[in-house]
Amino acid sequence: MRALVETRVLCPSETALALELVSATDLLRLKTLARLQARGLPPEVAWDDLLQEALTRVLTGARRKPAAVAMVAFIAGIMRSLRSEYWHRARARSAAEGARAAPAAQAPQAPVEAPDPERALAAAQALAAIGKLFEEDAVVLGIILGLAEGLAAEEIRLAMGLTRTDYDSARRRLRRRLLQEGLTCGAT
């Protein structure tokens, strides 16, 4: 290892292999996951940059792996986080550019009208019916409340202390029950 380091500069993936943080097979898996995570990102964000940045964060200690988590899953989570960070920065940048571009030219927003009493009553009845359907399932009710607040799946999972499997199972229970009751929207 020492001779390898002294003769040339190693990239993070080579360092992770040399330190035996990941195996060659794990690195292939991570490359595949990085390619999937990089889909939809602009060309300046390449899949190998995503992987190398994730590995760099592990190697520098910026991200510490919990004992119960496999290294591949941990690094895959870091790549998901990096993808999310990129999109948050891109949205903030585009919002700032839009605000700077034409603040005076923007038309004033029409005030949002309150729903008429009939619609408000129908919405309250629908919410009460959904609450009654799931009164025995606190997990599904928690997910519904989280979604109503605009939280992302990961935020709901963390807030409720659910595993990904538990969250997905509860979402399937929710979907099946709504379909059984005929409470679906008209979207196909």
N, C-alpha and C positions, 0 to 999 in steps of 0.2 A: 504494500500500500504506500509506504513512504517513498519508495523509488518512483512509483507512478505519479505521486503528487509533485515530486521534485522535478520531474522531466517535462511535465506539461500541465496546463490549466484544465481542470475537470469541470464539466458542466454539472448542474445539480443531479441529473439522472445518473451520470457516471459515478458521482460521489455517493449517491444513495445505494447504488449497486456495490461499490467498493466497501462501504460501511456495513453492508448486508442489512440495510433497512428494508429493502425489497429484493425479491429474487428476479431473475431474468423473465420468468413467466409473469410475475406480478407487474413488472414494468410493461410488458406487452398488453396486459389487461388495462393498465392505466393509460397507455397510449390510445387504446380503443375508446375508453371512457372520455379522454380528452377530446378526441375527434367528435364524439357525440355532443359534448358540452359546447364545443366551438361552433356547432351548426347555428346559423342565424346571426352570429356575431360578424361585425364588419371584417374585411380582409386584413386590416392591420392587427387584428387580434387572432393570431394563428393558434392552432391546437397545441403545438409544441411550446409556445409561450405560456399557455395556460398550465400545462403540465410542469414546466420548469419553474414557474412562479410558485405553484403549490409545493413542489419539492423544496424550493428555497426557503419557504416559510417553515417547513418542518426542520430543515437543516440548521437554520439560524435560531430556532427556538421560539419564533414568533407564534407558532401554533404547536401546542403540546398534545400528543396523542394520549387519550385516556387508556388505561390498562385493558379495559374490556373490549376495546374496538380494534378490529383488524386494520393493519396498515393500509391495505388497498381501499377499504371503505373510508378510512379517515382521510386519505389523500383525495379520494373522489368527492368527499364532502367539501374539502377545501376548494376544489375546482368549481363545484356548484356555487360556492360562496363567491369566488372570484367572478364568475359569470354574472351573478346577481349584482355584485358591486359595480361591474362595468355598466350594466343597464341602468342602475340608479344614477351613476355619474352622467350617463348619456342623457337621461331624462331631465336631470337638473340643468345640464348644459343647454339643452334645447329650450327648456322653459326660460332660462336666463336670456338666451339669444332672442327668443320671441318677445320677451318683455322689453328688451333694449331696442329691438327693431322698430316697433311702432306703438309705443304706449299711448300716444295721443290719437292714433288712428283707429284704435279699437272701439268698436261700437259698445255703448253701455249695455250691459246684460239686462234682459227683461227680468223683473222679479218673478221668482217661482211662485206660482199660485198654489194656495193651499187646496187640498182635494175637497171636493164638495162633500157634504155630510153622508150622502149615499155611498160614495167610494170609500170614505173613511170607515164607515160601518162595515162594509164588505171586507176591507183589509183587516180590521180588528177581528171579524168572525173567522177569516181564513187563518190568521195567526193563532187564534184560540183553538181552532180545529187541529192545527199542526201540533200545538203544545199538548193537546189532549192525546193525540196519536202516540206521542213519544214521552208521556209523563212517567213511564216506567223505565225509560232509557236515558239516564242522565248524560251519558257520553254523547249521544246524538243531539240532545238538547243543547249541550255545550258547543258542539260543532255548529249548530244552527245559529246560536247567538254570536259565535265568533265570525261566521260568514256575514251575518247581518251588520256587524261592526266593521266589515271590510278587511278583516285579517286574512293573511295568507295561510295556506295549509300548515306550513312549518311553524308559524307563530301560534296557531291554534294548538298544534301538537305540543309545543313547548309549554304553553300556558296550562294545558290540561295534563301534562306529564304522560302523554300517550306515545307508544312506539308507532312507527310507520304502519306496521301491520294492523295494530288496533285502530288507528285512524282510518285506514282504507276499509277495514271490515265495517266500521260504524257508518262510513259513507255509503257502502253497499246496502246496509240495512235500511238506511234512510231512503235511498233511491227505490229499493224494492217495495217498501211500505207505501211510499207516495204513489208508485205505479199501481199497487193493489187498490188503493183508495181512489184512483183516477185523478189525483191532484198533480197533473203535469201541465207544463206550459205548452203552447201550440208549436214550439220550435221543433224542427226535425233533426 
